[in-house]
Amino acid sequence: MREFLESDTGFYYAIGAFTTLVFVVALVALAAINPGGVGTRELVGLVVGFFLFILVYFVSITVHRLEESESV
């Protein structure tokens, strides 16, 4: 595990996974504290927007990895 986090790409993957975990925990907390507070439309927009952001983030990491492997 330590070797995975010592590389730039591994560190970026770990940060992306941690960000996703924080987002999911925040949604669960929001649902537990105020189940009727956020409308379905807003919640779907928030979730779709976040996952589009994460998708772009992980695609960028993959491109970075491919660039590193071509330079070797």
mmCIF file as gemmi writes it, N, C-alpha and C atoms, coordinates in Angstrom:
data_model
loop_
_atom_site.group_PDB
_atom_site.id
_atom_site.type_symbol
_atom_site.label_atom_id
_atom_site.label_alt_id
_atom_site.label_comp_id
_atom_site.label_asym_id
_atom_site.label_entity_id
_atom_site.label_seq_id
_atom_site.pdbx_PDB_ins_code
_atom_site.Cartn_x
_atom_site.Cartn_y
_atom_site.Cartn_z
_atom_site.occupancy
_atom_site.B_iso_or_equiv
_atom_site.pdbx_formal_charge
_atom_site.auth_seq_id
_atom_site.auth_asym_id
_atom_site.pdbx_PDB_model_num
ATOM 1 N N . MET Axp A 1 ? 0.82 -1.188 0 1 0 ? 1 A 1
ATOM 2 C CA . MET Axp A 1 ? 0 0 0 1 0 ? 1 A 1
ATOM 3 C C . MET Axp A 1 ? 0.866 1.255 0 1 0 ? 1 A 1
ATOM 4 N N . ARG Axp A 2 ? 1.936 1.235 0.759 1 0 ? 2 A 1
ATOM 5 C CA . ARG Axp A 2 ? 2.819 2.394 0.852 1 0 ? 2 A 1
ATOM 6 C C . ARG Axp A 2 ? 3.45 2.698 -0.503 1 0 ? 2 A 1
ATOM 7 N N . GLU Axp A 3 ? 3.844 1.656 -1.242 1 0 ? 3 A 1
ATOM 8 C CA . GLU Axp A 3 ? 4.437 1.86 -2.569 1 0 ? 3 A 1
ATOM 9 C C . GLU Axp A 3 ? 3.428 2.494 -3.517 1 0 ? 3 A 1
ATOM 10 N N . PHE Axp A 4 ? 2.167 2.101 -3.379 1 0 ? 4 A 1
ATOM 11 C CA . PHE Axp A 4 ? 1.114 2.661 -4.229 1 0 ? 4 A 1
ATOM 12 C C . PHE Axp A 4 ? 0.971 4.163 -3.983 1 0 ? 4 A 1
ATOM 13 N N . LEU Axp A 5 ? 1.024 4.574 -2.719 1 0 ? 5 A 1
ATOM 14 C CA . LEU Axp A 5 ? 0.858 5.989 -2.388 1 0 ? 5 A 1
ATOM 15 C C . LEU Axp A 5 ? 2.106 6.819 -2.637 1 0 ? 5 A 1
ATOM 16 N N . GLU Axp A 6 ? 3.262 6.173 -2.813 1 0 ? 6 A 1
ATOM 17 C CA . GLU Axp A 6 ? 4.479 6.925 -3.091 1 0 ? 6 A 1
ATOM 18 C C . GLU Axp A 6 ? 4.523 7.451 -4.516 1 0 ? 6 A 1
ATOM 19 N N . SER Axp A 7 ? 3.779 6.855 -5.418 1 0 ? 7 A 1
ATOM 20 C CA . SER Axp A 7 ? 3.737 7.367 -6.793 1 0 ? 7 A 1
ATOM 21 C C . SER Axp A 7 ? 2.705 8.485 -6.884 1 0 ? 7 A 1
ATOM 22 N N . ASP Axp A 8 ? 2.928 9.407 -7.808 1 0 ? 8 A 1
ATOM 23 C CA . ASP Axp A 8 ? 1.98 10.516 -7.99 1 0 ? 8 A 1
ATOM 24 C C . ASP Axp A 8 ? 0.602 10 -8.368 1 0 ? 8 A 1
ATOM 25 N N . THR Axp A 9 ? 0.565 9.067 -9.296 1 0 ? 9 A 1
ATOM 26 C CA . THR Axp A 9 ? -0.715 8.548 -9.768 1 0 ? 9 A 1
ATOM 27 C C . THR Axp A 9 ? -1.47 7.84 -8.65 1 0 ? 9 A 1
ATOM 28 N N . GLY Axp A 10 ? -0.793 7.036 -7.87 1 0 ? 10 A 1
ATOM 29 C CA . GLY Axp A 10 ? -1.43 6.349 -6.752 1 0 ? 10 A 1
ATOM 30 C C . GLY Axp A 10 ? -1.985 7.328 -5.738 1 0 ? 10 A 1
ATOM 31 N N . PHE Axp A 11 ? -1.233 8.384 -5.471 1 0 ? 11 A 1
ATOM 32 C CA . PHE Axp A 11 ? -1.694 9.409 -4.543 1 0 ? 11 A 1
ATOM 33 C C . PHE Axp A 11 ? -2.949 10.089 -5.077 1 0 ? 11 A 1
ATOM 34 N N . TYR Axp A 12 ? -2.975 10.401 -6.372 1 0 ? 12 A 1
ATOM 35 C CA . TYR Axp A 12 ? -4.15 11.055 -6.97 1 0 ? 12 A 1
ATOM 36 C C . TYR Axp A 12 ? -5.377 10.131 -6.929 1 0 ? 12 A 1
ATOM 37 N N . TYR Axp A 13 ? -5.166 8.847 -7.17 1 0 ? 13 A 1
ATOM 38 C CA . TYR Axp A 13 ? -6.28 7.889 -7.051 1 0 ? 13 A 1
ATOM 39 C C . TYR Axp A 13 ? -6.813 7.858 -5.619 1 0 ? 13 A 1
ATOM 40 N N . ALA Axp A 14 ? -5.911 7.86 -4.646 1 0 ? 14 A 1
ATOM 41 C CA . ALA Axp A 14 ? -6.337 7.827 -3.24 1 0 ? 14 A 1
ATOM 42 C C . ALA Axp A 14 ? -7.114 9.092 -2.881 1 0 ? 14 A 1
ATOM 43 N N . ILE Axp A 15 ? -6.68 10.242 -3.361 1 0 ? 15 A 1
ATOM 44 C CA . ILE Axp A 15 ? -7.387 11.495 -3.086 1 0 ? 15 A 1
ATOM 45 C C . ILE Axp A 15 ? -8.775 11.461 -3.731 1 0 ? 15 A 1
ATOM 46 N N . GLY Axp A 16 ? -8.878 10.955 -4.951 1 0 ? 16 A 1
ATOM 47 C CA . GLY Axp A 16 ? -10.181 10.839 -5.611 1 0 ? 16 A 1
ATOM 48 C C . GLY Axp A 16 ? -11.119 9.916 -4.861 1 0 ? 16 A 1
ATOM 49 N N . ALA Axp A 17 ? -10.602 8.798 -4.379 1 0 ? 17 A 1
ATOM 50 C CA . ALA Axp A 17 ? -11.423 7.862 -3.609 1 0 ? 17 A 1
ATOM 51 C C . ALA Axp A 17 ? -11.857 8.487 -2.287 1 0 ? 17 A 1
ATOM 52 N N . PHE Axp A 18 ? -10.954 9.209 -1.639 1 0 ? 18 A 1
ATOM 53 C CA . PHE Axp A 18 ? -11.292 9.872 -0.384 1 0 ? 18 A 1
ATOM 54 C C . PHE Axp A 18 ? -12.358 10.944 -0.601 1 0 ? 18 A 1
ATOM 55 N N . THR Axp A 19 ? -12.236 11.718 -1.67 1 0 ? 19 A 1
ATOM 56 C CA . THR Axp A 19 ? -13.224 12.748 -1.983 1 0 ? 19 A 1
ATOM 57 C C . THR Axp A 19 ? -14.595 12.127 -2.22 1 0 ? 19 A 1
ATOM 58 N N . THR Axp A 20 ? -14.63 11.018 -2.942 1 0 ? 20 A 1
ATOM 59 C CA . THR Axp A 20 ? -15.891 10.319 -3.181 1 0 ? 20 A 1
ATOM 60 C C . THR Axp A 20 ? -16.482 9.811 -1.872 1 0 ? 20 A 1
ATOM 61 N N . LEU Axp A 21 ? -15.652 9.271 -1.001 1 0 ? 21 A 1
ATOM 62 C CA . LEU Axp A 21 ? -16.117 8.789 0.294 1 0 ? 21 A 1
ATOM 63 C C . LEU Axp A 21 ? -16.712 9.924 1.125 1 0 ? 21 A 1
ATOM 64 N N . VAL Axp A 22 ? -16.042 11.071 1.155 1 0 ? 22 A 1
ATOM 65 C CA . VAL Axp A 22 ? -16.553 12.221 1.904 1 0 ? 22 A 1
ATOM 66 C C . VAL Axp A 22 ? -17.9 12.658 1.335 1 0 ? 22 A 1
ATOM 67 N N . PHE Axp A 23 ? -18.044 12.661 0.017 1 0 ? 23 A 1
ATOM 68 C CA . PHE Axp A 23 ? -19.301 13.052 -0.618 1 0 ? 23 A 1
ATOM 69 C C . PHE Axp A 23 ? -20.431 12.104 -0.228 1 0 ? 23 A 1
ATOM 70 N N . VAL Axp A 24 ? -20.166 10.811 -0.267 1 0 ? 24 A 1
ATOM 71 C CA . VAL Axp A 24 ? -21.196 9.825 0.078 1 0 ? 24 A 1
ATOM 72 C C . VAL Axp A 24 ? -21.582 9.949 1.557 1 0 ? 24 A 1
ATOM 73 N N . VAL Axp A 25 ? -20.61 10.118 2.429 1 0 ? 25 A 1
ATOM 74 C CA . VAL Axp A 25 ? -20.895 10.285 3.858 1 0 ? 25 A 1
ATOM 75 C C . VAL Axp A 25 ? -21.718 11.552 4.082 1 0 ? 25 A 1
ATOM 76 N N . ALA Axp A 26 ? -21.404 12.627 3.368 1 0 ? 26 A 1
ATOM 77 C CA . ALA Axp A 26 ? -22.169 13.867 3.497 1 0 ? 26 A 1
ATOM 78 C C . ALA Axp A 26 ? -23.613 13.679 3.035 1 0 ? 26 A 1
ATOM 79 N N . LEU Axp A 27 ? -23.816 12.935 1.944 1 0 ? 27 A 1
ATOM 80 C CA . LEU Axp A 27 ? -25.186 12.663 1.494 1 0 ? 27 A 1
ATOM 81 C C . LEU Axp A 27 ? -25.963 11.83 2.501 1 0 ? 27 A 1
ATOM 82 N N . VAL Axp A 28 ? -25.312 10.842 3.092 1 0 ? 28 A 1
ATOM 83 C CA . VAL Axp A 28 ? -25.967 10.014 4.107 1 0 ? 28 A 1
ATOM 84 C C . VAL Axp A 28 ? -26.306 10.866 5.325 1 0 ? 28 A 1
ATOM 85 N N . ALA Axp A 29 ? -25.394 11.73 5.736 1 0 ? 29 A 1
ATOM 86 C CA . ALA Axp A 29 ? -25.657 12.605 6.88 1 0 ? 29 A 1
ATOM 87 C C . ALA Axp A 29 ? -26.8 13.565 6.569 1 0 ? 29 A 1
ATOM 88 N N . LEU Axp A 30 ? -26.831 14.102 5.373 1 0 ? 30 A 1
ATOM 89 C CA . LEU Axp A 30 ? -27.914 14.998 4.969 1 0 ? 30 A 1
ATOM 90 C C . LEU Axp A 30 ? -29.262 14.278 5.008 1 0 ? 30 A 1
ATOM 91 N N . ALA Axp A 31 ? -29.288 13.049 4.524 1 0 ? 31 A 1
ATOM 92 C CA . ALA Axp A 31 ? -30.526 12.269 4.533 1 0 ? 31 A 1
ATOM 93 C C . ALA Axp A 31 ? -30.964 11.935 5.956 1 0 ? 31 A 1
ATOM 94 N N . ALA Axp A 32 ? -30.009 11.691 6.844 1 0 ? 32 A 1
ATOM 95 C CA . ALA Axp A 32 ? -30.35 11.344 8.229 1 0 ? 32 A 1
ATOM 96 C C . ALA Axp A 32 ? -30.817 12.568 9.012 1 0 ? 32 A 1
ATOM 97 N N . ILE Axp A 33 ? -30.177 13.699 8.785 1 0 ? 33 A 1
ATOM 98 C CA . ILE Axp A 33 ? -30.51 14.909 9.542 1 0 ? 33 A 1
ATOM 99 C C . ILE Axp A 33 ? -31.792 15.554 9.035 1 0 ? 33 A 1
ATOM 100 N N . ASN Axp A 34 ? -31.927 15.631 7.732 1 0 ? 34 A 1
ATOM 101 C CA . ASN Axp A 34 ? -33.061 16.352 7.153 1 0 ? 34 A 1
ATOM 102 C C . ASN Axp A 34 ? -33.569 15.603 5.922 1 0 ? 34 A 1
ATOM 103 N N . PRO Axp A 35 ? -34.313 14.516 6.1 1 0 ? 35 A 1
ATOM 104 C CA . PRO Axp A 35 ? -34.702 13.68 4.964 1 0 ? 35 A 1
ATOM 105 C C . PRO Axp A 35 ? -35.575 14.392 3.927 1 0 ? 35 A 1
ATOM 106 N N . GLY Axp A 36 ? -36.333 15.387 4.322 1 0 ? 36 A 1
ATOM 107 C CA . GLY Axp A 36 ? -37.198 16.069 3.365 1 0 ? 36 A 1
ATOM 108 C C . GLY Axp A 36 ? -36.649 17.41 2.917 1 0 ? 36 A 1
ATOM 109 N N . GLY Axp A 37 ? -35.425 17.733 3.279 1 0 ? 37 A 1
ATOM 110 C CA . GLY Axp A 37 ? -34.87 19.063 3.031 1 0 ? 37 A 1
ATOM 111 C C . GLY Axp A 37 ? -34.427 19.334 1.613 1 0 ? 37 A 1
ATOM 112 N N . VAL Axp A 38 ? -33.982 18.343 0.913 1 0 ? 38 A 1
ATOM 113 C CA . VAL Axp A 38 ? -33.481 18.53 -0.446 1 0 ? 38 A 1
ATOM 114 C C . VAL Axp A 38 ? -34.421 17.808 -1.397 1 0 ? 38 A 1
ATOM 115 N N . GLY Axp A 39 ? -34.843 18.514 -2.444 1 0 ? 39 A 1
ATOM 116 C CA . GLY Axp A 39 ? -35.733 17.903 -3.418 1 0 ? 39 A 1
ATOM 117 C C . GLY Axp A 39 ? -35.007 16.893 -4.289 1 0 ? 39 A 1
ATOM 118 N N . THR Axp A 40 ? -35.762 16.01 -4.887 1 0 ? 40 A 1
ATOM 119 C CA . THR Axp A 40 ? -35.191 14.967 -5.735 1 0 ? 40 A 1
ATOM 120 C C . THR Axp A 40 ? -34.436 15.56 -6.916 1 0 ? 40 A 1
ATOM 121 N N . ARG Axp A 41 ? -35.01 16.568 -7.514 1 0 ? 41 A 1
ATOM 122 C CA . ARG Axp A 41 ? -34.386 17.183 -8.693 1 0 ? 41 A 1
ATOM 123 C C . ARG Axp A 41 ? -33.019 17.785 -8.34 1 0 ? 41 A 1
ATOM 124 N N . GLU Axp A 42 ? -32.959 18.499 -7.228 1 0 ? 42 A 1
ATOM 125 C CA . GLU Axp A 42 ? -31.699 19.097 -6.8 1 0 ? 42 A 1
ATOM 126 C C . GLU Axp A 42 ? -30.672 18.037 -6.434 1 0 ? 42 A 1
ATOM 127 N N . LEU Axp A 43 ? -31.131 17.004 -5.733 1 0 ? 43 A 1
ATOM 128 C CA . LEU Axp A 43 ? -30.233 15.933 -5.309 1 0 ? 43 A 1
ATOM 129 C C . LEU Axp A 43 ? -29.656 15.195 -6.511 1 0 ? 43 A 1
ATOM 130 N N . VAL Axp A 44 ? -30.489 14.898 -7.492 1 0 ? 44 A 1
ATOM 131 C CA . VAL Axp A 44 ? -30.01 14.224 -8.707 1 0 ? 44 A 1
ATOM 132 C C . VAL Axp A 44 ? -28.997 15.11 -9.429 1 0 ? 44 A 1
ATOM 133 N N . GLY Axp A 45 ? -29.277 16.399 -9.52 1 0 ? 45 A 1
ATOM 134 C CA . GLY Axp A 45 ? -28.339 17.317 -10.151 1 0 ? 45 A 1
ATOM 135 C C . GLY Axp A 45 ? -27.008 17.363 -9.435 1 0 ? 45 A 1
ATOM 136 N N . LEU Axp A 46 ? -27.056 17.389 -8.112 1 0 ? 46 A 1
ATOM 137 C CA . LEU Axp A 46 ? -25.836 17.407 -7.309 1 0 ? 46 A 1
ATOM 138 C C . LEU Axp A 46 ? -25.019 16.137 -7.518 1 0 ? 46 A 1
ATOM 139 N N . VAL Axp A 47 ? -25.68 14.991 -7.457 1 0 ? 47 A 1
ATOM 140 C CA . VAL Axp A 47 ? -24.985 13.709 -7.602 1 0 ? 47 A 1
ATOM 141 C C . VAL Axp A 47 ? -24.42 13.547 -9.008 1 0 ? 47 A 1
ATOM 142 N N . VAL Axp A 48 ? -25.204 13.866 -10.019 1 0 ? 48 A 1
ATOM 143 C CA . VAL Axp A 48 ? -24.723 13.736 -11.403 1 0 ? 48 A 1
ATOM 144 C C . VAL Axp A 48 ? -23.555 14.684 -11.649 1 0 ? 48 A 1
ATOM 145 N N . GLY Axp A 49 ? -23.662 15.911 -11.17 1 0 ? 49 A 1
ATOM 146 C CA . GLY Axp A 49 ? -22.567 16.867 -11.33 1 0 ? 49 A 1
ATOM 147 C C . GLY Axp A 49 ? -21.295 16.407 -10.65 1 0 ? 49 A 1
ATOM 148 N N . PHE Axp A 50 ? -21.426 15.885 -9.435 1 0 ? 50 A 1
ATOM 149 C CA . PHE Axp A 50 ? -20.251 15.405 -8.713 1 0 ? 50 A 1
ATOM 150 C C . PHE Axp A 50 ? -19.601 14.232 -9.436 1 0 ? 50 A 1
ATOM 151 N N . PHE Axp A 51 ? -20.42 13.287 -9.883 1 0 ? 51 A 1
ATOM 152 C CA . PHE Axp A 51 ? -19.835 12.128 -10.546 1 0 ? 51 A 1
ATOM 153 C C . PHE Axp A 51 ? -19.264 12.463 -11.913 1 0 ? 51 A 1
ATOM 154 N N . LEU Axp A 52 ? -19.779 13.473 -12.584 1 0 ? 52 A 1
ATOM 155 C CA . LEU Axp A 52 ? -19.131 13.95 -13.813 1 0 ? 52 A 1
ATOM 156 C C . LEU Axp A 52 ? -17.763 14.548 -13.493 1 0 ? 52 A 1
ATOM 157 N N . PHE Axp A 53 ? -17.698 15.306 -12.404 1 0 ? 53 A 1
ATOM 158 C CA . PHE Axp A 53 ? -16.418 15.861 -11.961 1 0 ? 53 A 1
ATOM 159 C C . PHE Axp A 53 ? -15.424 14.746 -11.654 1 0 ? 53 A 1
ATOM 160 N N . ILE Axp A 54 ? -15.861 13.736 -10.905 1 0 ? 54 A 1
ATOM 161 C CA . ILE Axp A 54 ? -14.975 12.621 -10.548 1 0 ? 54 A 1
ATOM 162 C C . ILE Axp A 54 ? -14.554 11.843 -11.794 1 0 ? 54 A 1
ATOM 163 N N . LEU Axp A 55 ? -15.472 11.675 -12.743 1 0 ? 55 A 1
ATOM 164 C CA . LEU Axp A 55 ? -15.131 10.991 -13.994 1 0 ? 55 A 1
ATOM 165 C C . LEU Axp A 55 ? -14.019 11.733 -14.722 1 0 ? 55 A 1
ATOM 166 N N . VAL Axp A 56 ? -14.147 13.033 -14.847 1 0 ? 56 A 1
ATOM 167 C CA . VAL Axp A 56 ? -13.107 13.83 -15.505 1 0 ? 56 A 1
ATOM 168 C C . VAL Axp A 56 ? -11.797 13.735 -14.725 1 0 ? 56 A 1
ATOM 169 N N . TYR Axp A 57 ? -11.881 13.745 -13.41 1 0 ? 57 A 1
ATOM 170 C CA . TYR Axp A 57 ? -10.697 13.635 -12.555 1 0 ? 57 A 1
ATOM 171 C C . TYR Axp A 57 ? -9.956 12.328 -12.824 1 0 ? 57 A 1
ATOM 172 N N . PHE Axp A 58 ? -10.685 11.208 -12.826 1 0 ? 58 A 1
ATOM 173 C CA . PHE Axp A 58 ? -10.035 9.915 -13.042 1 0 ? 58 A 1
ATOM 174 C C . PHE Axp A 58 ? -9.559 9.737 -14.482 1 0 ? 58 A 1
ATOM 175 N N . VAL Axp A 59 ? -10.259 10.302 -15.452 1 0 ? 59 A 1
ATOM 176 C CA . VAL Axp A 59 ? -9.778 10.26 -16.839 1 0 ? 59 A 1
ATOM 177 C C . VAL Axp A 59 ? -8.472 11.044 -16.951 1 0 ? 59 A 1
ATOM 178 N N . SER Axp A 60 ? -8.389 12.18 -16.271 1 0 ? 60 A 1
ATOM 179 C CA . SER Axp A 60 ? -7.158 12.973 -16.287 1 0 ? 60 A 1
ATOM 180 C C . SER Axp A 60 ? -5.993 12.197 -15.687 1 0 ? 60 A 1
ATOM 181 N N . ILE Axp A 61 ? -6.258 11.473 -14.604 1 0 ? 61 A 1
ATOM 182 C CA . ILE Axp A 61 ? -5.205 10.659 -13.991 1 0 ? 61 A 1
ATOM 183 C C . ILE Axp A 61 ? -4.75 9.575 -14.964 1 0 ? 61 A 1
ATOM 184 N N . THR Axp A 62 ? -5.695 8.95 -15.643 1 0 ? 62 A 1
ATOM 185 C CA . THR Axp A 62 ? -5.355 7.896 -16.599 1 0 ? 62 A 1
ATOM 186 C C . THR Axp A 62 ? -4.511 8.451 -17.739 1 0 ? 62 A 1
ATOM 187 N N . VAL Axp A 63 ? -4.871 9.621 -18.226 1 0 ? 63 A 1
ATOM 188 C CA . VAL Axp A 63 ? -4.079 10.262 -19.29 1 0 ? 63 A 1
ATOM 189 C C . VAL Axp A 63 ? -2.684 10.571 -18.778 1 0 ? 63 A 1
ATOM 190 N N . HIS Axp A 64 ? -2.581 11.051 -17.554 1 0 ? 64 A 1
ATOM 191 C CA . HIS Axp A 64 ? -1.272 11.326 -16.955 1 0 ? 64 A 1
ATOM 192 C C . HIS Axp A 64 ? -0.434 10.052 -16.884 1 0 ? 64 A 1
ATOM 193 N N . ARG Axp A 65 ? -1.063 8.94 -16.5 1 0 ? 65 A 1
ATOM 194 C CA . ARG Axp A 65 ? -0.367 7.651 -16.453 1 0 ? 65 A 1
ATOM 195 C C . ARG Axp A 65 ? 0.118 7.225 -17.817 1 0 ? 65 A 1
ATOM 196 N N . LEU Axp A 66 ? -0.732 7.408 -18.828 1 0 ? 66 A 1
ATOM 197 C CA . LEU Axp A 66 ? -0.351 7.016 -20.187 1 0 ? 66 A 1
ATOM 198 C C . LEU Axp A 66 ? 0.81 7.872 -20.691 1 0 ? 66 A 1
ATOM 199 N N . GLU Axp A 67 ? 0.818 9.151 -20.353 1 0 ? 67 A 1
ATOM 200 C CA . GLU Axp A 67 ? 1.913 10.029 -20.752 1 0 ? 67 A 1
ATOM 201 C C . GLU Axp A 67 ? 3.219 9.587 -20.103 1 0 ? 67 A 1
ATOM 202 N N . GLU Axp A 68 ? 3.158 9.201 -18.833 1 0 ? 68 A 1
ATOM 203 C CA . GLU Axp A 68 ? 4.351 8.733 -18.132 1 0 ? 68 A 1
ATOM 204 C C . GLU Axp A 68 ? 4.89 7.45 -18.741 1 0 ? 68 A 1
ATOM 205 N N . SER Axp A 69 ? 4.002 6.539 -19.139 1 0 ? 69 A 1
ATOM 206 C CA . SER Axp A 69 ? 4.471 5.271 -19.685 1 0 ? 69 A 1
ATOM 207 C C . SER Axp A 69 ? 5.053 5.436 -21.084 1 0 ? 69 A 1
ATOM 208 N N . GLU Axp A 70 ? 4.609 6.438 -21.846 1 0 ? 70 A 1
ATOM 209 C CA . GLU Axp A 70 ? 5.167 6.674 -23.174 1 0 ? 70 A 1
ATOM 210 C C . GLU Axp A 70 ? 6.55 7.307 -23.099 1 0 ? 70 A 1
ATOM 211 N N . SER Axp A 71 ? 6.831 8.06 -22.052 1 0 ? 71 A 1
ATOM 212 C CA . SER Axp A 71 ? 8.123 8.735 -21.941 1 0 ? 71 A 1
ATOM 213 C C . SER Axp A 71 ? 9.241 7.816 -21.491 1 0 ? 71 A 1
ATOM 214 N N . VAL Axp A 72 ? 8.9 6.609 -21.054 1 0 ? 72 A 1
ATOM 215 C CA . VAL Axp A 72 ? 9.926 5.67 -20.578 1 0 ? 72 A 1
ATOM 216 C C . VAL Axp A 72 ? 10.567 4.939 -21.699 1 0 ? 72 A 1
